[in-house]
């Protein structure tokens, strides 16, 4: 079966750095997304990785290792508004989007 | 970027009534739209894939006669929850794929919160 694992919840301090990991086992791979979702709102796009390596976009970076079935989202200089759920999603060989359960990130002052 | 709208944002209805939710792609033509449901503190669950001009493809366990999907044009898909019951209360989110985007990003609507009394 297809599976995406990410931690259920993480806590970090304002101004610090946090890394949210995602491991996946899917039938094929055509890319990996990270989305941010605030409570009661729809997900918003953060990043897309299809090749190995690090993609940096401002305070957020996303890393992919296809051989390890592993990705992480790195958030720097954390702000209170970064408190949200972060969803990892993989496009499989049928171009279906397989979703992880999401990681709830709690930022403390 | 591509914009997707949903209407209504929230709806409260009585048990046994039907509710229609609209999903529109505002600045692109979406041949494929997706309908998700999300219960509190849970991840998105794909309900169905809506293809313009053809029947929707439903995920296992989703009743196609209860959740009617119509994708009549390249910019509009509708989800009708028929004979709604309290257990159908959820956050319904649509998304659309923009053919002009090289990778398979899905652009999400703002969601519709349905409460069935």
Interface residues (C-beta under 8 A of the other chain):
Chain A: X30 X31 X33 X40 X41 X42 X43 X44 X45 X48 X50 X87 X91 X95 X96 X97 X99 X100 X101 X102
Chain B: X1 X34 X42 X43 X44 X46 X91 X93 X103 X104 X105 X106 X107 X108 X109 X110 X111 X113
